[in-house]
Amino acid sequence: MALFNEFTNMHFFSLPGLIAVIVIIIPNLLFMKKAQATKPDDLETAGIKVSRMEFWSRLMLNFVLPLMGYQRLDDYWMYAAIVILVLYYICWIRFAMGGCFYPDIYLKSLVGIPIPIDILNVLYFTVVSIWLCNFLALVLSVDYAICRIISATKAYQDLKTREYY
């Protein structure tokens, strides 16, 4: 299976990996400050261990994707990543048009997907890791996905109990 390429086929730079990391980070950087202004101070999270694991797996994932390149799989994985990325951007655009109200990140679903920004984020990293045949990135993306979904679910449950709408 192409996903398990040997290290002899590895290159130490992946332009598609770098592009993949940059395009997913752009909306986070644009709206980080605005979202923080409406974030409740007492928002429950999944705990310090899960938060740390999430942070480190995402950080390492953002380094591994551009720095480890392999032969890519068929383009349908790339097209799937593009579709996920477009849906992700739609969520962020909707968030911006709604006034950057932090609870909207968790409480507004998209085509039936709960917590769509987080679900689409982890799906994107997983699909890109498969497309780029980067096994280490795939392991990190699964770890990141588990931690991110746990945190997002806890935040969703906490925000759901509050009266915003």
ZAVO-902129 format. One line per field, with one value per residue (C-alpha): y, x, z; residue in three letters. Coordinates in Angstrom, 2 decimals, decimal comma, padded with zeros to 5 digits. Example, Ala and Ser with C-alpha at 12.3 -4.5 7.8 and 13.67 -1.06 7.14 Angstrom:
<recs>
v: -004,50 | -001,06
u: 012,30 | 013,67
w: 007,80 | 007,14
residuo: ALA | SER
</recs>
This chain:
<recs>
v: 000,00 | 003,41 | 004,88 | 002,90 | 004,06 | 003,27 | 006,06 | 005,73 | 007,31 | 010,25 | 013,79 | 016,40 | 018,99 | 018,80 | 021,88 | 020,41 | 019,76 | 023,34 | 024,70 | 022,38 | 023,72 | 027,37 | 027,28 | 025,66 | 028,14 | 031,34 | 031,66 | 030,83 | 033,69 | 036,11 | 035,55 | 034,54 | 037,95 | 038,64 | 035,25 | 035,58 | 038,82 | 036,93 | 033,73 | 033,00 | 033,01 | 030,02 | 027,76 | 024,14 | 022,20 | 018,57 | 019,13 | 019,99 | 016,59 | 016,49 | 020,15 | 019,58 | 016,47 | 018,39 | 021,30 | 019,12 | 016,81 | 019,81 | 021,53 | 018,41 | 017,78 | 021,30 | 020,55 | 016,99 | 017,72 | 020,21 | 018,61 | 015,01 | 014,40 | 011,15 | 010,13 | 011,29 | 009,07 | 009,60 | 013,05 | 012,07 | 012,42 | 015,93 | 016,71 | 015,41 | 017,69 | 020,65 | 019,97 | 019,74 | 022,96 | 024,80 | 023,70 | 024,78 | 028,24 | 028,48 | 027,90 | 030,66 | 033,06 | 032,38 | 032,96 | 036,32 | 037,39 | 036,53 | 039,01 | 036,58 | 035,43 | 032,67 | 030,23 | 030,06 | 028,05 | 025,21 | 025,76 | 026,36 | 023,19 | 022,97 | 020,56 | 018,49 | 018,39 | 019,40 | 021,51 | 021,75 | 023,86 | 021,23 | 018,20 | 019,63 | 020,64 | 017,13 | 015,54 | 017,84 | 016,92 | 013,21 | 013,31 | 015,42 | 013,00 | 010,10 | 011,97 | 012,84 | 009,25 | 010,65 | 007,92 | 009,94 | 012,84 | 010,40 | 009,10 | 012,67 | 013,71 | 010,84 | 011,79 | 015,43 | 014,43 | 012,46 | 015,27 | 018,05 | 016,25 | 015,57 | 019,26 | 020,50 | 018,16 | 019,39 | 023,03 | 022,30 | 020,66 | 023,56 | 026,25 | 024,35 | 024,72 | 028,50 | 030,81 | 032,68 | 032,51
u: 000,00 | 001,34 | 000,51 | 003,33 | 006,18 | 009,67 | 011,87 | 014,04 | 011,18 | 010,96 | 011,93 | 012,65 | 010,25 | 006,68 | 005,31 | 001,77 | 002,14 | 003,22 | 000,32 | -002,10 | -000,97 | -001,09 | -004,59 | -006,15 | -004,52 | -005,55 | -009,10 | -007,84 | -005,35 | -007,89 | -010,57 | -008,57 | -008,67 | -012,33 | -013,47 | -011,53 | -013,38 | -016,70 | -015,36 | -016,80 | -014,05 | -015,44 | -015,90 | -015,42 | -012,83 | -011,86 | -009,09 | -005,43 | -004,16 | -006,41 | -005,69 | -001,95 | -002,16 | -004,26 | -001,81 | 001,29 | -000,24 | -001,43 | 001,94 | 003,84 | 001,34 | 001,94 | 005,68 | 005,48 | 003,22 | 005,59 | 008,85 | 008,23 | 007,28 | 006,33 | 004,80 | 001,18 | -001,86 | -004,48 | -005,96 | -009,39 | -007,91 | -006,83 | -010,32 | -011,83 | -009,49 | -010,52 | -014,23 | -013,61 | -011,57 | -014,34 | -016,90 | -014,46 | -014,14 | -017,93 | -018,16 | -015,63 | -017,34 | -020,65 | -018,94 | -017,56 | -020,90 | -022,56 | -020,38 | -017,66 | -019,75 | -017,62 | -020,43 | -021,40 | -018,23 | -019,75 | -023,50 | -024,21 | -024,21 | -023,55 | -025,57 | -026,27 | -022,65 | -022,43 | -019,42 | -018,51 | -015,36 | -013,71 | -015,06 | -013,99 | -010,60 | -009,74 | -011,19 | -009,05 | -005,83 | -006,66 | -007,49 | -004,41 | -002,21 | -003,61 | -003,26 | 000,37 | 001,09 | 002,51 | 002,02 | 003,46 | 001,13 | -001,78 | -000,98 | -000,69 | -003,91 | -005,81 | -004,40 | -005,27 | -008,75 | -009,51 | -008,32 | -009,98 | -013,34 | -013,24 | -012,52 | -015,10 | -017,76 | -017,14 | -017,30 | -020,46 | -022,13 | -021,16 | -022,32 | -025,54 | -026,59 | -026,24 | -028,87 | -027,46 | -030,31
w: 000,00 | -000,99 | 002,41 | 004,01 | 001,72 | 002,86 | 004,20 | 001,08 | -000,90 | 001,50 | 000,61 | 003,23 | 001,90 | 000,64 | -001,10 | -001,14 | 002,60 | 003,22 | 001,16 | 002,99 | 006,36 | 005,29 | 003,77 | 006,84 | 009,23 | 007,41 | 008,86 | 012,35 | 012,16 | 010,70 | 013,33 | 016,40 | 018,05 | 017,22 | 018,50 | 021,74 | 022,50 | 022,79 | 024,37 | 027,82 | 030,44 | 032,26 | 029,23 | 030,25 | 028,29 | 028,19 | 030,71 | 030,67 | 029,46 | 026,41 | 025,66 | 025,82 | 023,65 | 021,15 | 021,07 | 020,63 | 018,04 | 015,98 | 016,30 | 015,24 | 012,44 | 011,12 | 010,97 | 009,66 | 006,68 | 005,00 | 006,12 | 005,11 | 001,51 | -000,15 | -003,44 | -003,53 | -004,03 | -006,72 | -007,06 | -005,73 | -002,21 | -003,14 | -004,45 | -001,23 | 000,74 | -001,42 | -000,84 | 002,92 | 002,79 | 000,92 | 003,54 | 006,26 | 004,70 | 004,37 | 008,14 | 008,81 | 006,40 | 008,11 | 011,46 | 010,26 | 008,80 | 012,12 | 013,97 | 015,15 | 018,11 | 019,71 | 020,62 | 016,93 | 016,30 | 018,28 | 018,18 | 014,47 | 012,42 | 008,68 | 006,52 | 009,61 | 010,79 | 014,47 | 015,47 | 011,77 | 012,08 | 014,27 | 012,38 | 009,00 | 010,40 | 011,55 | 008,41 | 006,28 | 008,08 | 007,86 | 004,14 | 003,32 | 005,28 | 003,27 | -000,03 | 000,73 | 001,88 | 005,10 | 007,68 | 010,59 | 009,73 | 009,59 | 013,08 | 014,37 | 012,62 | 014,23 | 017,64 | 016,98 | 015,79 | 018,95 | 021,24 | 019,19 | 019,06 | 022,81 | 023,50 | 021,00 | 022,36 | 025,91 | 024,78 | 022,77 | 025,78 | 028,02 | 025,59 | 024,84 | 028,50 | 028,32 | 026,89 | 023,91 | 021,43
residuo: MET | ALA | LEU | PHE | ASN | GLU | PHE | THR | ASN | MET | HIS | PHE | PHE | SER | LEU | PRO | GLY | LEU | ILE | ALA | VAL | ILE | VAL | ILE | ILE | ILE | PRO | ASN | LEU | LEU | PHE | MET | LYS | LYS | ALA | GLN | ALA | THR | LYS | PRO | ASP | ASP | LEU | GLU | THR | ALA | GLY | ILE | LYS | VAL | SER | ARG | MET | GLU | PHE | TRP | SER | ARG | LEU | MET | LEU | ASN | PHE | VAL | LEU | PRO | LEU | MET | GLY | TYR | GLN | ARG | LEU | ASP | ASP | TYR | TRP | MET | TYR | ALA | ALA | ILE | VAL | ILE | LEU | VAL | LEU | TYR | TYR | ILE | CYS | TRP | ILE | ARG | PHE | ALA | MET | GLY | GLY | CYS | PHE | TYR | PRO | ASP | ILE | TYR | LEU | LYS | SER | LEU | VAL | GLY | ILE | PRO | ILE | PRO | ILE | ASP | ILE | LEU | ASN | VAL | LEU | TYR | PHE | THR | VAL | VAL | SER | ILE | TRP | LEU | CYS | ASN | PHE | LEU | ALA | LEU | VAL | LEU | SER | VAL | ASP | TYR | ALA | ILE | CYS | ARG | ILE | ILE | SER | ALA | THR | LYS | ALA | TYR | GLN | ASP | LEU | LYS | THR | ARG | GLU | TYR | TYR
</recs>
